Amino acid sequence: MSTPPLDFGNPADLERLRRELRTWLAANPLPARAPDEPYPVFLHRWHRMLHAGGWVGLDVPGEYGGRGLTALHQVAVSDELGARGAPGVPRIGYLAHALREFGSEEQCRRLLPRMLAGDDLWCQGFSEPGAGSDLAGMSTRADRGPDGRYTVNGHKLWTSYAQHSQLCLLLARTDPEGPPHASLSAFVLPLDRPGVTVRPLRAANGDDEFCELFLDDVSLEEADRIGAEGDGWALAMTTVAYERNALDTGHLSTYGLLVERLRRRARQDRDSLPDGLLRDIGRCVTDYGVLVAHARRRTAERLAERSAGPESSVDKLLMTRVEQRLYETALKVFPEQVYGEPGEILGAYLYSRAASVYGGTSQIQRNIIAKRLLRLPDGDRG
């Protein structure tokens, strides 16, 4: 059977959507953030505004609170927001798709509309102190009792904005004797359950985005499980496939703004910038072009209903390389933005250092590519 050609949608239809969004943005500009307002609280206000305008969940069916359009429509919205320097659509799209694929009809109808509207804020409880990149090695357990209820014990780490969330998409091991990848299950964890402790962590750039979750004899019902026991690994891979596409997240257009600034500076100051710095700018432009082509291809594959597998590791490596090289170069080209009020490049640079760690380290992604895409044999272990 021949593979269907990749399609990237109807350009005229997408341009109409972009014009509609531009008109809405002109009437509903990004609100100002109060000096003492936590960033996630500010993002939640923006989330509410976007949802009221109909810009959240475009590719989610109408019966679940969305607009019933395609993934490409949501991508176009994220791209347009990023191109204007505005925060993107809240990063719930990958959670929504995982819930749609693995959740029951009752769960989708109950949880998705509130997720899209921002009535319930969600976080993601995957990584652990001893199982960040090696997700299948997690030790958090959900032991099922004779009454069908689960008792959860464990420790999660790098859980973004858990202190502002009501619900957590939690992975836990439900079969301690089973194969690592086949013994994980997913749950909806209400963070106000007895036994749940949330502890924020302070990052290098001053943010307290990341949190630890301590789970001590937390009780969950069978109805809190998403999918069957053992579906956790497949659900996690569905989640990261959306999380790693630079078009889905709006990162692509955000990177593009800075790439264009670097190009302008290179053209304006070609004779005064060191050759090494010009080469760095050239590498940023080239890397960005590769990421654009790859993200478009991945989105077209999704429109053709091709599921993402280990290929998402390539996405992760490309995004990491672009983000880290881009902000490292920008620090050299725009040193005036390292300190003081316009120091957003320094903050972005500090945050970018974690790109090779969160979502699976670059070393693990290379291992996945070597083993599952290139089918390379294991090295000599003798």
C-alpha positions as CSV (number, residue, x, y, z in Angstrom):
1,M,0.0,0.0,0.0
2,S,1.4,3.4,-0.9
3,T,1.9,6.1,1.7
4,P,-0.6,9.0,1.3
5,P,1.0,12.3,0.4
6,L,1.6,14.8,3.1
7,D,-0.8,17.7,3.2
8,F,-0.4,21.0,5.0
9,G,-4.0,22.2,4.8
10,N,-5.8,24.9,2.9
11,P,-3.7,28.0,2.8
12,A,-6.7,30.3,2.2
13,D,-8.6,28.8,5.1
14,L,-5.7,29.2,7.4
15,E,-5.1,32.8,6.3
16,R,-8.8,33.6,7.1
17,L,-8.3,32.1,10.6
18,R,-5.1,34.2,11.0
19,R,-6.9,37.4,10.0
20,E,-9.8,36.6,12.4
21,L,-7.2,36.2,15.2
22,R,-5.4,39.4,14.3
23,T,-8.7,41.3,14.4
24,W,-9.5,39.8,17.8
25,L,-6.0,40.6,19.1
26,A,-6.4,44.2,18.0
27,A,-9.5,44.4,20.2
28,N,-8.2,42.3,23.0
29,P,-4.5,43.1,23.5
30,L,-2.3,41.2,25.9
31,P,-3.1,42.5,29.4
32,A,-0.4,44.0,31.5
33,R,1.1,41.9,34.3
34,A,1.1,43.4,37.7
35,P,4.5,43.7,39.4
36,D,3.7,41.2,42.2
37,E,1.5,38.9,40.0
38,P,2.9,35.4,39.7
39,Y,3.6,34.5,36.1
40,P,1.2,31.4,36.1
41,V,-1.6,33.6,37.5
42,F,-0.9,36.1,34.6
43,L,-0.9,33.2,32.1
44,H,-4.2,32.0,33.5
45,R,-5.8,35.4,32.9
46,W,-4.6,35.2,29.3
47,H,-5.9,31.6,29.1
48,R,-9.3,32.8,30.1
49,M,-9.2,35.6,27.5
50,L,-8.1,33.3,24.7
51,H,-10.8,30.8,25.6
52,A,-13.5,33.4,25.7
53,G,-12.4,34.4,22.2
54,G,-12.6,30.8,20.9
55,W,-8.9,30.3,20.5
56,V,-8.3,27.3,22.8
57,G,-9.0,23.7,21.8
58,L,-9.6,24.4,18.1
59,D,-8.9,20.8,17.3
60,V,-11.0,19.4,20.1
61,P,-14.6,18.2,19.1
62,G,-17.4,20.6,20.0
63,E,-19.0,18.1,22.4
64,Y,-15.9,18.4,24.6
65,G,-15.7,22.2,24.5
66,G,-13.6,22.8,21.4
67,R,-14.3,24.0,17.9
68,G,-14.0,20.8,16.0
69,L,-11.3,22.0,13.6
70,T,-8.0,20.4,12.7
71,A,-4.6,20.4,14.5
72,L,-3.3,22.8,11.8
73,H,-5.9,25.4,12.9
74,Q,-4.6,25.3,16.4
75,V,-1.0,25.3,15.1
76,A,-1.8,28.5,13.2
77,V,-3.1,30.2,16.3
78,S,0.0,29.3,18.3
79,D,2.2,30.5,15.5
80,E,0.4,33.8,15.2
81,L,0.5,34.4,18.9
82,G,4.2,33.6,19.0
83,A,4.9,36.0,16.1
84,R,3.5,38.8,18.2
85,G,5.5,38.0,21.3
86,A,2.4,37.0,23.2
87,P,2.2,33.9,25.4
88,G,0.9,31.0,23.4
89,V,-2.2,28.9,23.9
90,P,-1.9,27.3,27.3
91,R,0.1,24.1,27.1
92,I,-2.8,21.8,27.8
93,G,-3.2,20.6,24.2
94,Y,-1.0,17.6,24.7
95,L,-2.9,16.7,27.9
96,A,-6.2,17.1,26.1
97,H,-5.1,14.8,23.2
98,A,-3.9,12.2,25.6
99,L,-7.2,12.3,27.5
100,R,-9.2,12.1,24.3
101,E,-7.2,9.1,23.1
102,F,-7.2,7.1,26.3
103,G,-10.0,8.5,28.5
104,S,-13.5,7.2,28.7
105,E,-16.4,9.1,27.1
106,E,-17.5,10.2,30.6
107,Q,-14.0,11.4,31.5
108,C,-13.7,13.4,28.3
109,R,-17.1,15.1,28.7
110,R,-16.4,15.8,32.4
111,L,-12.8,16.9,32.3
112,L,-12.1,18.4,28.8
113,P,-14.4,21.4,28.8
114,R,-13.2,22.5,32.2
115,M,-9.5,22.0,31.1
116,L,-10.0,24.1,28.0
117,A,-11.9,26.9,29.8
118,G,-9.2,27.1,32.5
119,D,-11.8,26.1,35.2
120,D,-9.3,23.4,36.2
121,L,-5.6,24.0,35.9
122,W,-3.5,20.9,35.2
123,C,0.1,19.9,35.8
124,Q,2.0,16.8,34.6
125,G,3.4,14.3,37.1
126,F,5.9,12.2,35.1
127,S,9.5,12.8,36.2
128,E,11.0,11.6,39.4
129,P,14.3,12.2,41.2
130,G,15.6,8.8,40.1
131,A,13.6,8.5,36.8
132,G,13.6,11.7,34.8
133,S,14.9,10.7,31.4
134,D,14.4,7.0,32.2
135,L,10.7,7.4,32.6
136,A,10.0,3.6,32.6
137,G,12.3,3.3,35.7
138,M,9.9,5.3,37.9
139,S,9.3,4.1,41.4
140,T,6.0,5.8,42.3
141,R,3.5,3.0,42.8
142,A,-0.3,2.7,42.7
143,D,-1.3,-0.5,44.6
144,R,-4.8,-1.7,44.0
145,G,-6.7,-3.0,46.9
146,P,-9.5,-5.6,47.0
147,D,-12.1,-2.8,46.9
148,G,-10.7,-1.6,43.6
149,R,-9.2,1.6,45.1
150,Y,-5.5,2.5,44.6
151,T,-3.1,3.7,47.2
152,V,-0.3,5.8,45.7
153,N,3.1,6.4,47.2
154,G,6.0,8.2,45.5
155,H,7.9,11.4,44.7
156,K,7.6,13.5,41.6
157,L,10.0,16.2,40.5
158,W,10.0,19.1,38.0
159,T,6.2,19.3,38.0
160,S,5.6,22.7,36.5
161,Y,3.2,25.1,38.3
162,A,1.8,22.4,40.5
163,Q,1.3,25.0,43.3
164,H,-1.3,26.7,41.1
165,S,-3.0,23.6,39.7
166,Q,-6.0,21.6,40.8
167,L,-5.4,18.4,38.9
168,C,-2.4,16.4,37.9
169,L,-1.9,13.8,35.1
170,L,0.0,11.3,37.1
171,L,2.0,8.2,36.0
172,A,2.5,5.4,38.5
173,R,3.5,1.8,38.4
174,T,0.5,-0.6,38.9
175,D,2.4,-3.9,38.4
176,P,5.7,-3.9,40.2
177,E,6.5,-7.4,38.8
178,G,5.7,-6.5,35.2
179,P,7.9,-5.2,32.4
180,P,8.9,-1.6,33.0
181,H,7.2,-0.1,29.9
182,A,4.1,-2.2,30.2
183,S,3.4,-1.8,33.9
184,L,2.7,2.0,34.1
185,S,-0.8,3.5,34.4
186,A,-2.1,7.0,34.2
187,F,-4.4,8.7,36.7
188,V,-6.2,12.0,37.3
189,L,-4.9,13.2,40.7
190,P,-6.8,15.9,42.5
191,L,-4.1,17.8,44.3
192,D,-6.2,18.5,47.3
193,R,-6.4,14.8,48.2
194,P,-5.0,13.9,51.7
195,G,-1.4,12.8,51.4
196,V,-0.4,15.1,48.6
197,T,2.3,17.7,49.4
198,V,3.4,20.3,46.8
199,R,6.8,22.0,47.3
200,P,7.9,24.7,44.9
201,L,11.6,24.9,43.8
202,R,13.5,28.1,42.9
203,A,15.2,28.0,39.5
204,A,18.3,29.8,38.4
205,N,16.4,32.6,36.7
206,G,14.4,33.3,39.9
207,D,11.2,31.5,38.8
208,D,9.4,29.0,41.0
209,E,7.9,27.1,38.0
210,F,9.1,23.7,39.1
211,C,7.7,21.8,42.0
212,E,8.1,18.5,43.9
213,L,5.1,16.3,44.6
214,F,5.2,14.0,47.6
215,L,2.5,11.3,47.6
216,D,2.0,9.5,50.9
217,D,-0.8,6.9,50.9
218,V,-2.9,8.9,48.5
219,S,-6.2,7.2,47.7
220,L,-7.5,7.1,44.1
221,E,-10.6,5.4,42.7
222,E,-10.7,3.2,39.7
223,A,-12.7,6.0,37.9
224,D,-9.6,8.2,38.3
225,R,-7.5,5.9,36.1
226,I,-7.2,7.0,32.4
227,G,-7.4,4.0,30.1
228,A,-6.5,0.5,31.2
229,E,-3.8,-0.6,33.5
230,G,-0.6,-0.6,31.5
231,D,-1.6,2.2,29.1
232,G,0.6,4.7,30.9
233,W,3.6,4.4,28.6
234,A,1.6,4.8,25.4
235,L,-0.3,7.8,27.0
236,A,3.0,9.4,27.9
237,M,4.4,9.0,24.4
238,T,1.3,10.6,23.0
239,T,1.7,13.5,25.4
240,V,5.4,14.2,24.5
241,A,4.8,13.9,20.8
242,Y,2.6,17.0,21.0
243,E,4.8,18.7,23.6
244,R,7.9,18.4,21.4
245,N,6.5,19.9,18.2
246,A,7.7,23.5,18.0
247,L,4.6,24.5,15.9
248,D,2.2,23.1,18.5
249,T,3.9,25.0,21.4
250,G,4.3,28.3,19.5
251,H,8.1,28.1,20.1
252,L,8.8,28.2,16.4
253,S,7.5,31.7,15.8
254,T,9.1,32.9,19.1
255,Y,12.5,31.7,17.9
256,G,11.8,33.3,14.5
257,L,11.5,36.7,16.0
258,L,14.9,36.5,17.6
259,V,16.4,34.9,14.4
260,E,15.2,37.9,12.4
261,R,16.8,40.3,15.0
262,L,20.1,38.5,14.6
263,R,19.9,38.6,10.8
264,R,19.2,42.4,10.9
265,R,22.1,43.0,13.2
266,A,24.4,40.9,11.0
267,R,23.4,42.9,7.9
268,Q,23.7,46.3,9.6
269,D,27.0,45.6,11.4
270,R,28.6,43.1,9.0
271,D,31.9,45.0,9.0
272,S,32.2,45.5,12.8
273,L,31.0,42.1,14.1
274,P,33.7,39.5,14.5
275,D,33.8,36.7,11.9
276,G,33.2,34.1,14.6
277,L,30.0,35.9,15.7
278,L,28.8,36.1,12.1
279,R,29.3,32.4,11.8
280,D,27.3,31.8,15.0
281,I,24.4,33.9,13.6
282,G,24.6,31.9,10.4
283,R,24.4,28.6,12.3
284,C,21.3,29.9,14.2
285,V,19.6,30.8,10.9
286,T,20.5,27.4,9.4
287,D,19.4,25.4,12.5
288,Y,16.1,27.4,12.6
289,G,15.4,26.6,9.0
290,V,15.9,22.9,9.7
291,L,13.6,23.0,12.6
292,V,10.9,24.8,10.6
293,A,11.0,22.2,7.9
294,H,10.9,19.3,10.4
295,A,8.0,20.8,12.4
296,R,6.0,21.3,9.3
297,R,6.6,17.7,8.2
298,R,5.6,16.4,11.7
299,T,2.4,18.4,11.6
300,A,1.6,17.2,8.1
301,E,2.2,13.6,9.2
302,R,-0.3,14.1,12.0
303,L,-2.9,15.5,9.5
304,A,-2.4,12.3,7.5
305,E,-3.2,10.4,10.8
306,R,0.3,9.0,11.2
307,S,1.1,8.5,14.8
308,A,4.4,9.9,16.2
309,G,6.7,7.4,17.7
310,P,10.4,7.6,18.4
311,E,10.7,10.3,15.8
312,S,9.7,12.8,18.5
313,S,13.2,12.4,19.9
314,V,14.5,14.1,16.8
315,D,12.1,16.9,17.4
316,K,13.4,17.3,20.9
317,L,17.0,17.4,19.9
318,L,16.4,20.0,17.2
319,M,14.4,22.2,19.5
320,T,17.1,22.0,22.2
321,R,19.9,22.9,19.7
322,V,18.0,25.8,18.3
323,E,17.0,27.2,21.7
324,Q,20.3,27.0,23.4
325,R,22.4,28.2,20.4
326,L,20.0,31.0,19.7
327,Y,20.0,32.6,23.2
328,E,23.7,31.9,23.7
329,T,24.4,33.9,20.5
330,A,21.9,36.6,21.3
331,L,23.7,37.3,24.6
332,K,26.9,38.1,22.6
333,V,25.1,40.2,20.0
334,F,22.9,42.1,22.4
335,P,25.0,42.5,25.6
336,E,22.9,45.5,26.6
337,Q,20.0,43.2,27.4
338,V,21.9,41.1,29.9
339,Y,21.3,43.4,32.8
340,G,18.6,45.9,33.8
341,E,14.9,46.1,32.8
342,P,15.2,44.8,29.2
343,G,17.1,41.8,30.3
344,E,14.7,39.2,28.9
345,I,17.4,37.6,26.8
346,L,19.4,36.7,29.9
347,G,16.3,35.1,31.5
348,A,15.6,33.2,28.3
349,Y,19.2,32.1,28.1
350,L,19.2,30.7,31.7
351,Y,15.9,28.9,31.0
352,S,17.3,27.4,27.8
353,R,20.1,25.6,29.7
354,A,17.4,23.2,31.0
355,A,16.2,22.4,27.5
356,S,18.7,19.5,27.2
357,V,17.3,18.0,30.4
358,Y,13.5,18.5,30.7
359,G,11.3,16.2,28.6
360,G,14.1,13.7,28.4
361,T,17.8,14.4,28.3
362,S,19.6,14.8,25.0
363,Q,21.7,11.7,25.8
364,I,18.5,9.6,26.2
365,Q,17.0,11.0,23.0
366,R,20.2,10.0,21.1
367,N,19.9,6.5,22.5
368,I,16.3,6.3,21.4
369,I,17.2,7.4,17.9
370,A,20.1,5.0,17.7
371,K,18.2,2.0,18.9
372,R,14.6,2.6,17.6
373,L,15.1,4.6,14.4
374,L,18.6,3.6,13.2
375,R,18.5,0.1,14.7
376,L,22.1,0.3,15.8
377,P,23.4,-2.6,17.9
378,D,24.3,-2.1,21.5
379,G,28.0,-1.3,22.1
380,D,30.5,-3.7,23.6
381,R,29.7,-4.0,27.3
382,G,32.6,-6.4,28.1
